[in-house]
Amino acid sequence: MTRERTSVPASVAKVTTLADNGLRVTFDLPEDAVQVAAWLMQCKQRGVCVLMEMTVFEAQEVNDSAGWIKTTTMDIREDDQSLS
């Protein structure tokens, strides 16, 4: 099986809980991420799953390179109970 890879900066727009207690996460992508969006649509059409690996960036660092993310710095620790 071929494993395709892509990456794109994104900001979390919304996190909701579904009726079965699953989670749905909505991301905002930059305007120039059309090819990544098309790739995700193809994944949906083929019924395949994607493995997501996240990296948290300083807002200024991302703004300097992409100019579109409107978030602030977030400090996430493994022992952070607010994420449970």
C-alpha positions as a printed Julia matrix, in Angstrom:
84×3 Matrix{Float64}:
   0.0    0.0    0.0
   1.37   3.42  -0.97
   1.43   5.98   1.82
   1.08   9.52   0.59
   2.18  12.44   2.78
   1.46  16.12   2.87
   1.62  18.93   5.39
   0.03  22.33   5.81
  -0.21  24.96   8.56
  -3.69  25.02  10.07
  -5.55  26.55  12.97
  -8.24  24.77  14.96
 -11.56  26.45  14.17
 -13.88  24.26  16.21
 -14.02  21.09  18.32
 -17.39  19.44  18.9
 -18.62  16.29  20.62
 -20.78  13.96  18.52
 -23.82  12.02  19.76
 -21.68   8.86  20.19
 -19.1   10.87  22.22
 -16.69  10.93  19.29
 -14.97  14.21  18.48
 -15.08  16.3   15.33
 -12.31  18.83  14.77
 -12.61  21.54  12.11
  -9.43  23.2   10.82
  -8.91  26.44   8.9
  -6.33  26.19   6.11
  -4.62  29.05   4.26
  -6.01  30.2    0.9
  -3.1   28.64  -0.98
  -3.76  25.13   0.43
  -6.05  24.13  -2.45
  -3.94  21.08  -3.35
  -3.97  19.87   0.26
  -7.75  20.33   0.41
  -8.08  18.33  -2.83
  -5.89  15.6   -1.32
  -8.15  15.46   1.76
 -11.24  15.29  -0.48
  -9.71  12.35  -2.34
  -9.08  10.61   0.98
 -12.75  11.13   1.89
 -13.92   9.81  -1.5
 -11.7    6.71  -1.22
 -12.86   6.09   2.36
  -9.33   6.06   3.75
  -8.15   7.39   7.1
  -5.31   9.84   7.63
  -2.76   9.83  10.43
  -2.4   13.37  11.77
   0.76  14.53  13.5
   0.53  17.95  15.12
   3.23  20.51  15.91
   2.35  23.6   17.94
   4.01  26.77  16.66
   4.39  30.2   18.2
   1.79  32.44  16.58
   4.44  34.94  15.48
   6.52  32.18  13.89
   3.57  31.02  11.8
   2.44  34.56  10.99
   5.91  35.34   9.67
   5.86  32.39   7.28
   2.19  32.13   6.3
   0.61  35.4    7.39
  -2.83  34.03   8.12
  -3.12  32.18  11.46
  -4.82  34.27  14.14
  -3.95  32.24  17.23
  -1.87  32.89  20.3
   0.86  30.79  21.89
  -0.4   27.67  23.65
   1.52  25.67  26.22
   0.34  22.03  26.28
   1.72  19.67  28.89
   1.08  15.95  29.23
  -0.18  16.45  32.79
  -2.63  19.22  31.78
  -5.97  18.14  33.25
  -7.9   20.68  31.16
  -7.31  18.43  28.13
  -8.94  15.4   29.78
